[in-house]
Amino acid sequence: MSTRTKTRENAKALAHEDLARSVGGPLVRASREEENGNATDRLRVAKAYKMFVGGEFVRSESGRYFQVKSGTHEADPLTVNIPRGSRKDARDAVLAAKNAEAGWQGRTAFNRGQILYRLAEVMESRKSELFEMLVNGGANEEEAELEVDASIDRAIFYAGFSDKFHSLVASSNPVAGPHFGFTVPEPMGVIAVVAPDRPSLLGLVSTVLPVIVSGNVVVAVASETDPRTAVVWCECLATSDLPKGVVNVLTGQAKEIAPILAKHREVIGIDAWLADTSLAATLEKEGADNIKRVKTHRAGGPEFWLDDRAGQGLGFIEKFLEHKTVWHPVGL
C-alpha cells in the first residue's frame, strides 16, 4: 500500500472515531469476509439515538445528553448518548401534537384502525431489531421475545377496537318528550403519557395506542432505563402511515419533563405510570391548577402488562374520552 493510500485510510479511520464518539461513545468494530476470504476489521456505523417530535428525529435543543450502558447488542458501543429532553423540547412536542390534532380527529375510526394495523405490520417486520434492543437494555432473551410478541398483538388489539368502542360507551337516553337523546364519545385533545420504566416497549405501546385510537394526540415520555427501544419503536411509527405529530416521544428524565407537561395549558390530560409517589403528587397538583384530567398509577411490572385482562381493554380508551349528548326532535 502506498504512503498516500495509508494516509487516506488513517484519515478515514480518525473521522469515523470522531463521529462515533460524538453520537454514541467508543468505537465499535465488526468483521467481514472479503472476496479473497481474508477477514478484516471495518468500522461499524454507530447509531445516533434521537427524540421523535412532529414526525422527525431530533436532538435536544439544549444539547444535553445522558448515558445508557449497553448489554450484548454488538451494534452499540458500551455506552451510548441519549438526548435529555428540556422544557423547550416539551413545548415543541406539544405544539406538534396540537397541529396534528384536527387532522387526526377528522379521520374515520376505520382509517385510524388501518393505520394501527399497518404499525403492527412494521413492528412485525422489525421484530428482530426490537428484540435485540430489549436484550441490550437488560431483558433476558425469553422476556424480550414475550414482550415483542405482546407489543405487536397489542397494536392489533387496538386497531380492531378503533371502530367498535363507540358502541360500547355511547348510549340512547330515555327522555320525557318527543325527542331522541344520544350520548356519543369524543376525543379530548393533547394527552401527555409518562410510560412505565419497565417493560420499556410493551409499556409504551400499551399506554400510547389506546389514547390515540379514539382521535387524541400524544406527547410521551419514554423509559429512562431503556430509551433506545422506544427510539426504534418510533422508527416503526415513522413508516406506518401515522400522520406527523400524532405521537411524539421525548427521552430524558420524567421528573424534569412531566411537570412541564402538567403545567402546559394545551395539554388536556396526563396518564402517568410512576414508581415515584412524590412525582405523582406533583403532577396531580400542577394538573389541578389548570383543571387537567390527571390519571396517576403505580407502575406495574411486566407481569401486569403481559396479562391481557389487566394490561389492555376498553378502560384504557375510555379514560381520555369526553361525552357529548345530542337532542333531536322525533320526526313524523
Secondary structure as UniProt FT lines:
FT   HELIX           3..23
FT   STRAND          29..33
FT   TURN            35..36
FT   STRAND          39..43
FT   STRAND          51..53
FT   TURN            54..55
FT   STRAND          56..58
FT   TURN            61..62
FT   STRAND          65..69
FT   TURN            74..75
FT   STRAND          79..83
FT   HELIX           87..106
FT   HELIX           109..125
FT   HELIX           127..136
FT   TURN            137..138
FT   HELIX           141..161
FT   TURN            162..164
FT   HELIX           165..169
FT   STRAND          171..172
FT   STRAND          179..187
FT   STRAND          190..194
FT   HELIX           200..212
FT   TURN            213..215
FT   STRAND          217..221
FT   HELIX           227..238
FT   TURN            239..241
FT   TURN            244..245
FT   STRAND          247..250
FT   HELIX           254..263
FT   TURN            265..266
FT   STRAND          267..274
FT   HELIX           277..289
FT   TURN            290..291
FT   STRAND          293..298
FT   HELIX           302..306
FT   TURN            308..310
FT   HELIX           314..318
FT   TURN            319..320
FT   STRAND          321..329
//
